[in-house]
Amino acid sequence: MIIVQLADLHLAIPQANLTEEQCFASITEAVESIASAGEEVLVAICGDLVSKGQIDQGHFVEAFLDTLRERLQRDCRFGVVPGNHDIDTTRSTSGQFEHVDHVTQCLGEYTRYSGAEGVFVYSFGGVDIVTMNTAYHGDHTYGKAPLDSLEGALQGRPASPRVLIMHHHVLRSTTNRNDCSALENGYELLMKAEPFQISLVLHGHQHAASAVRATRHAIPVIGSGSLFTLGELPNVNSQFNVLQFRDGEVAQAVTYRLIGDADARADRQAFVPRELHIW
């Protein structure tokens, strides 16, 4: 299985340095560079689909992902989770993720995050795809894993590799003392990861690629940078990850970063690949 990991799309914000067409072409080329004939593709959307969470922004995401699926031309499924920017503060809890629910319905995944803690599981390519809403509580400032719901969703399922998709990073930054936006129960999630038979954890939120191993079985925890950048954040490159996931292991992980630091560079609009070393 090939996994395209996208995070922090912020699709309702106009972009000066990157077009959607450049994204489609770069992602498709990256997939074809490592995929075998007939290999299926999971597109993991790790939250922050839009910027303000309003229902009228959902059509941006729907159109983008529908076109991406057409361009990939492979057996393709989506794992979509909300992020903190997807919380619609103008609506009650029962509708605060309505735009995300609409997107998943249009993609044929039929997950509903509004009014629930939101953990969903489906099987694809012999792998359990687990999507978990870490912004279910409606507070922009932190993430929390709904561990009881996660346990309930996985209970009784046959043993198989499991990929967990969520938005917030697991542990707070060791270099930023002001980082309080990680999962407030990240340690508890890691303690549950092995009993829950999680093989891989994917997240976004930090707007930077990251890759570490955690727990006794060294489960990879991989973060993707922001696909489209928020204008007020300086020095943030557009990024995405492509992973090769086979036999329950990450065989290869590559992050692609948009080079845009100098107008004179010939490859200014090119996504440049870099191997992600999972420590």
C-alpha angles and dihedrals in degrees: 000000000000116000120203105199115202126173140174096015095170086189098176092064117091112242123214100188105037137044128204089241090059088052094050093049095046096046093047092049091049092051094048091050093067107017122102123222111291094004112152124237129221114198107205113199105195100197142277094085090168136009107246105020098237119151093236090064094061095085090066090060095041092053093045096050094041090055092045090054090051092049095049091058092197139108095285137180131178131225107196128181132173124245134202091274089056093064108111103211091186092068136062122258091266091064107024094111097036094127090055091048089051092051094050091048091052089050091052095246097111099201117155119205100169114100095008140074087247122218117158133178133194134164121242127167091350092305129109109233109206119192117192129185108221092177095057092117092066098235115128095204103068146013130235130188114226093224097175091053090046091053091047093050092051098041114116096008116134117256114273138134111288129207114199116205120194140142111236124069116251102235132026120258118273091208099046111062090187094059106119097145099091124100108296088213098039094130090052090052091052090050089054096043096086097043087048089051094235110174099182137013121206124190145157132190099104095077089226136087117253137168129187137150122236139184128028091293092051097240111195115244108193128185127195127212123238115289092206118023130232108241096229094058112085126210095017116139123208107251146171136178131227118197133188107217116187133160091357094304137100102245094179136005124190129177120205118208127190112238108220106139098112132027091214094063114106091216095047093129096039125111105228118208124228126180113245110224109208105213 
